[in-house]
Amino acid sequence: MQTKFSEDVIPLTQMKVNPGRIVKHVEKSHRPVLLTNRGRGVAVVQSLSDYENVADELAFLKAVVTGLADIEAGRTVPLEQVKQQFGLA
């Protein structure tokens, strides 16, 4: 998701004038748009599906990191014990 500054940085006034065009742009390009006010970034517009995908990926990565930290700290349970706990043995 490479930002194209010529297309993805838009003054806030354009969002006020034609929000539908910007929404269509983020849905079609799958890139977020940076809204600016007086040359400074003030907000990001992103399609809902792209936002949900990023949120899911972040949650997955956090779970992996937590799991790896648990393994490193010795907080593990033998597989047989887990199978018994869930009635799979």
C-alpha positions as CSV (number, residue, x, y, z in Angstrom):
1,M,0.0,0.0,0.0
2,Q,2.4,2.6,-1.3
3,T,1.2,6.2,-0.8
4,K,1.0,8.3,-4.0
5,F,1.4,11.8,-2.8
6,S,0.1,13.2,-6.0
7,E,-3.2,11.4,-5.5
8,D,-3.5,10.5,-1.8
9,V,-2.8,13.9,-0.1
10,I,-6.0,16.0,-0.4
11,P,-6.9,19.3,1.2
12,L,-9.7,19.1,3.7
13,T,-11.7,21.6,1.6
14,Q,-11.9,19.0,-1.2
15,M,-13.4,16.5,1.2
16,K,-16.0,19.1,2.2
17,V,-16.8,19.8,-1.5
18,N,-16.9,16.2,-2.9
19,P,-16.7,13.5,-0.2
20,G,-18.1,10.8,-2.5
21,R,-15.2,11.2,-4.9
22,I,-12.7,10.7,-2.1
23,V,-14.6,7.6,-0.7
24,K,-14.6,6.1,-4.2
25,H,-10.9,6.8,-4.5
26,V,-10.0,5.0,-1.3
27,E,-12.2,2.0,-2.2
28,K,-10.8,1.7,-5.7
29,S,-7.1,2.3,-4.9
30,H,-7.0,0.5,-1.5
31,R,-4.8,3.3,-0.3
32,P,-5.6,5.7,2.6
33,V,-6.0,9.4,1.8
34,L,-4.3,12.0,4.0
35,L,-6.5,15.0,4.6
36,T,-4.6,18.3,5.1
37,N,-5.6,21.6,6.6
38,R,-3.2,24.5,5.8
39,G,-0.6,22.1,4.6
40,R,-0.6,19.9,7.7
41,G,-2.1,16.4,8.0
42,V,-5.2,16.3,10.1
43,A,-7.0,13.0,9.3
44,V,-6.8,9.8,7.3
45,V,-9.6,8.3,5.3
46,Q,-9.5,4.6,4.6
47,S,-12.1,2.2,3.2
48,L,-13.9,0.1,5.9
49,S,-12.8,-3.2,4.4
50,D,-9.1,-2.1,4.4
51,Y,-9.4,-0.8,7.9
52,E,-10.9,-4.1,9.1
53,N,-8.2,-6.1,7.3
54,V,-5.5,-4.0,9.0
55,A,-7.2,-4.4,12.4
56,D,-7.4,-8.2,11.9
57,E,-3.7,-8.4,10.9
58,L,-2.7,-6.3,13.9
59,A,-4.7,-8.5,16.3
60,F,-3.1,-11.6,14.8
61,L,0.4,-10.2,15.1
62,K,-0.2,-9.2,18.7
63,A,-1.4,-12.8,19.5
64,V,1.7,-14.3,17.8
65,V,4.0,-12.0,19.8
66,T,2.2,-12.8,23.0
67,G,2.5,-16.5,22.3
68,L,6.2,-16.2,21.5
69,A,6.7,-14.3,24.8
70,D,4.8,-17.0,26.7
71,I,7.1,-19.7,25.1
72,E,10.2,-17.7,26.0
73,A,9.0,-17.3,29.6
74,G,8.2,-21.0,29.9
75,R,4.4,-20.4,30.1
76,T,3.5,-23.5,28.2
77,V,1.2,-26.5,28.6
78,P,1.9,-30.0,27.2
79,L,-0.3,-30.9,24.2
80,E,-1.7,-34.0,25.9
81,Q,-2.9,-31.9,28.8
82,V,-4.7,-29.5,26.4
83,K,-6.3,-32.5,24.6
84,Q,-7.6,-33.9,27.9
85,Q,-8.8,-30.4,29.0
86,F,-10.9,-30.1,25.8
87,G,-12.0,-33.8,25.7
88,L,-9.9,-34.6,22.6
89,A,-7.8,-37.3,24.1
